[in-house]
Amino acid sequence: MFLIISRTATDDIKKNIQSLVNAGIDAYAIIDKDLDKSTKRLIKYDNEQLEKEGYLFSNVTHPTQKEVYRITGWDKALYHAYKSNENYVWICEDDVYWNRPAVIKMLLEKSSSLNDDLICTELAPSVKQSPRWYHWPKCEQITQKQDKWMGTFNQLSRVSHRLLQKVNSYAKNHSNLLLHEALLATLARMHNFKVSYLTDLGLPIYIDIHWLPEFTQKEIEEIEEENSYVILHPVKSAYAHKAYSLELKRQLK
């Protein structure tokens, strides 16, 4: 299962989902706002349901955001992934860019034989290695054992069901998922689950996932000139989505 998190059901999101489905991928979009009801590929959850289940605050990066981002697509994606009972679920933010569906298909096929509980991107492996990471206090709220603390970029990540079970238990007990970038890897390390990185897969894919700055049109063009397969984050430019749409039309001819 491949889940894309999006605030609204835009045409780009619908095209993205359909292109993945056409490539043989079981893809869905978790829609945070402005969707009257769920469809076959577009999933909606009411905030009241998430509140009742304790799935809150998984995307809050600063105290001032707490009410604005009380419940977001990340809370809904984690809940849906858990409820699906799938052995592994991929979660992807809508500002992750790939230049053709074959990129995601390659990623899923390569990882299908792996039992890693979290496949993600390196961010803050430990306090010693990344002492200035802003969110260590969130890890401390999860466990006092500093050697279990870990932060990861999860904008494109695969999560195992047994790790999602730990997330669900934490939600039930605390009604607060803190921040997914602190929660997932720290829970995994607490339970001796395996965490690995996308770059460990050894695929011929150019992968660059970071927080900021956003990729520019010029940067995307330069990267694609030298690489056939590309995954980038963050990409919010209209250019990239337009270029991807043109690539889809070319492939579907």
C-alpha positions as MATLAB code, in Angstrom:
seq = 'MFLIISRTATDDIKKNIQSLVNAGIDAYAIIDKDLDKSTKRLIKYDNEQLEKEGYLFSNVTHPTQKEVYRITGWDKALYHAYKSNENYVWICEDDVYWNRPAVIKMLLEKSSSLNDDLICTELAPSVKQSPRWYHWPKCEQITQKQDKWMGTFNQLSRVSHRLLQKVNSYAKNHSNLLLHEALLATLARMHNFKVSYLTDLGLPIYIDIHWLPEFTQKEIEEIEEENSYVILHPVKSAYAHKAYSLELKRQLK';
ca = [
       0.000    0.000    0.000;
       1.224    3.464   -0.946;
      -0.388    6.493    0.735;
       0.021   10.094   -0.400;
      -0.853   12.773    2.162;
      -2.526   15.858    0.707;
      -4.533   18.721    2.179;
      -6.987   18.694   -0.729;
      -7.944   16.416   -3.611;
      -6.307   18.426   -6.382;
      -6.221   17.334  -10.012;
      -2.482   16.727   -9.638;
      -3.069   14.360   -6.729;
      -5.747   12.449   -8.643;
      -3.442   12.134  -11.670;
      -0.588   11.010   -9.435;
      -2.703    8.304   -7.835;
      -4.025    7.095  -11.188;
      -0.547    6.941  -12.696;
       0.654    4.775   -9.803;
      -2.387    2.517  -10.064;
      -1.744    2.161  -13.809;
       1.795    1.072  -12.926;
       0.422   -1.705  -10.716;
       0.810    0.103   -7.378;
      -1.941   -0.014   -4.735;
      -1.995    3.757   -4.208;
      -4.359    5.998   -2.233;
      -4.491    9.616   -1.101;
      -5.262   10.649    2.464;
      -7.168   13.913    2.019;
      -7.019   16.242    5.017;
      -9.555   18.890    3.942;
     -12.414   19.562    1.533;
     -13.494   16.027    0.696;
     -17.175   15.232    1.294;
     -16.725   11.474    1.520;
     -14.193    8.771    0.759;
     -13.947    7.222   -2.691;
     -12.095    4.120   -3.829;
      -8.734    5.934   -3.930;
      -9.345    9.127   -1.915;
      -9.625    8.555    1.844;
     -11.278   10.879    4.336;
     -11.359   10.728    8.140;
     -13.291   13.060   10.404;
     -11.179   14.900   12.968;
     -13.538   13.754   15.726;
     -12.662   10.131   15.015;
      -8.929   10.834   15.142;
      -9.358   12.793   18.384;
     -11.157    9.850   19.947;
      -8.364    7.464   18.920;
      -5.609    9.758   20.246;
      -4.043   10.502   16.855;
      -3.039   14.132   17.418;
      -0.100   16.485   16.888;
       2.073   14.180   14.732;
       3.052   17.107   12.493;
       3.552   19.897   15.042;
       7.089   21.294   14.812;
       6.629   24.342   17.083;
       4.314   25.103   20.058;
       2.663   27.971   18.161;
       1.366   25.438   15.594;
      -0.318   23.208   18.146;
      -3.917   24.235   17.506;
      -3.503   24.963   13.791;
      -1.982   21.525   13.195;
      -3.842   19.664   15.953;
      -4.925   16.964   13.493;
      -3.364   16.741   10.036;
      -2.974   14.317    7.165;
      -0.072   12.686    8.999;
      -2.304   11.671   11.914;
      -4.841   10.315    9.433;
      -2.231    8.480    7.363;
      -0.753    6.756   10.427;
      -4.223    5.758   11.605;
      -5.249    4.442    8.183;
      -1.968    2.561    7.826;
      -2.519    0.904   11.205;
      -6.158    0.030   10.472;
      -5.214   -1.485    7.105;
      -3.386   -4.383    8.812;
      -0.929   -4.416    5.900;
       2.499   -5.796    6.812;
       4.124   -2.642    5.408;
       2.725    0.700    4.282;
       4.491    3.470    2.373;
       3.614    7.033    3.408;
       4.469    9.971    1.162;
       3.900   13.715    1.461;
       2.468   15.483   -1.565;
       5.544   17.686   -2.004;
       7.745   14.658   -2.691;
       8.555   14.639   -6.405;
       9.446   11.671   -8.599;
       9.892   12.032  -12.336;
       8.076    8.872  -13.448;
       5.933    6.096  -11.881;
       8.724    3.589  -12.566;
      10.701    5.244   -9.753;
       8.125    4.293   -7.128;
       7.600    0.844   -8.632;
      11.344    0.222   -8.445;
      11.394    1.391   -4.831;
       8.527   -0.877   -3.787;
       9.862   -3.916   -5.618;
      13.327   -3.561   -4.083;
      11.969   -3.173   -0.543;
       9.410   -5.984   -0.821;
      11.941   -8.589    0.316;
      13.152   -6.536    3.294;
      11.777   -6.790    6.836;
      12.976   -3.356    7.985;
      10.415   -1.679   10.238;
      11.155    1.873    9.105;
      12.721    2.855    5.785;
      13.256    6.603    5.702;
      15.916    9.318    5.299;
      18.662   10.157    7.780;
      18.087   13.225    9.957;
      19.363   12.928   13.542;
      20.792    9.452   14.258;
      21.724   10.251   17.863;
      22.267   13.116   20.269;
      26.031   12.675   19.928;
      25.906   12.906   16.125;
      23.294   15.673   15.931;
      23.422   17.559   19.255;
      21.700   20.680   17.896;
      18.567   19.018   16.540;
      15.650   21.116   17.761;
      13.308   18.228   18.595;
      15.284   16.139   21.062;
      12.869   17.243   23.840;
      10.093   15.408   21.974;
      12.152   12.220   22.045;
      12.658   12.764   25.752;
       8.889   12.793   26.210;
       8.762    9.338   24.624;
      11.567    7.818   26.707;
      14.131    9.044   29.224;
      16.715    6.688   27.732;
      18.796    8.975   25.558;
      20.434    6.106   23.683;
      16.994    5.310   22.199;
      16.418    8.789   20.785;
      16.447    9.120   17.005;
      15.056   11.543   14.434;
      14.304   10.728   10.793;
      12.911   12.424    7.700;
       9.735   10.506    6.884;
       8.428   12.477    3.904;
       8.788    9.236    1.922;
       8.933    6.259    4.252;
       7.823    2.674    4.781;
       6.425    1.615    8.153;
       5.838   -1.934    9.380;
       2.610   -3.033   11.025;
       4.363   -3.929   14.262;
       5.781   -0.394   14.450;
       2.324    1.001   13.691;
       1.011   -1.106   16.572;
       3.447    0.699   18.876;
       2.288    4.035   17.446;
      -1.324    3.057   18.124;
      -0.531    2.071   21.699;
       1.254    5.375   22.226;
      -1.756    7.244   20.809;
      -4.137    5.363   23.101;
      -2.006    6.026   26.177;
      -0.990    9.639   25.542;
      -3.427   11.201   23.005;
      -0.393   12.902   21.495;
       1.892   11.646   18.714;
       4.305   14.534   19.318;
       6.091   14.695   15.958;
       6.400   11.783   13.533;
      10.052   12.645   12.829;
      10.819   11.973   16.500;
       8.200    9.336   17.249;
       8.665    6.653   14.602;
      12.397    6.078   14.853;
      12.505    6.454   18.642;
       9.734    3.885   19.104;
      11.543    1.607   16.668;
      14.809    1.903   18.568;
      13.049    1.381   21.915;
      11.745   -1.974   20.697;
      14.903   -2.998   18.816;
      13.155   -2.699   15.457;
      15.225   -2.183   12.342;
      15.583    1.310   10.850;
      17.235    1.808    7.463;
      17.528    4.555    4.867;
      16.311    4.867    1.292;
      19.897    5.288    0.181;
      20.738    1.863    1.675;
      18.595    0.176   -0.970;
      21.279    0.588   -3.627;
      18.877    1.702   -6.334;
      19.861    3.773   -9.415;
      17.693    6.627   -8.118;
      18.940   10.115   -7.327;
      17.439   10.816   -3.889;
      17.619   14.168   -2.115;
      15.154   14.616    0.741;
      15.639   17.536    3.102;
      13.548   20.178    4.870;
      14.507   23.453    3.163;
      15.190   25.110    0.753;
      12.693   24.078   -1.906;
      14.098   22.843   -5.193;
      13.972   25.416   -7.965;
      12.975   24.747  -11.565;
      16.599   25.155  -12.645;
      17.836   22.681  -10.027;
      15.258   20.084  -11.034;
      16.186   20.423  -14.706;
      19.897   20.044  -13.936;
      19.306   16.950  -11.793;
      17.100   15.326  -14.436;
      19.659   15.978  -17.149;
      22.097   13.719  -15.306;
      19.728   11.178  -13.726;
      17.011    9.001  -15.249;
      15.300    8.313  -11.931;
      14.754   11.051   -9.373;
      13.137   11.544   -5.946;
      13.226   15.058   -4.455;
      11.741   16.897   -1.472;
      10.544   19.597   -1.099;
       9.125   20.375   -4.542;
       6.117   22.658   -4.575;
       6.672   24.425   -7.899;
       4.024   24.329  -10.610;
       6.811   23.587  -13.091;
       7.610   20.201  -11.592;
       3.992   19.071  -11.493;
       3.448   20.263  -15.044;
       6.575   18.445  -16.222;
       5.431   15.273  -14.490;
       1.976   15.540  -16.087;
       3.581   15.852  -19.513;
       5.716   12.782  -18.806;
       2.599   10.827  -17.825;
       0.818   11.814  -21.015;
       3.854   10.693  -23.032;
       3.938    7.301  -21.296;
       0.203    6.719  -21.701;
       0.224    7.290  -25.472;
];
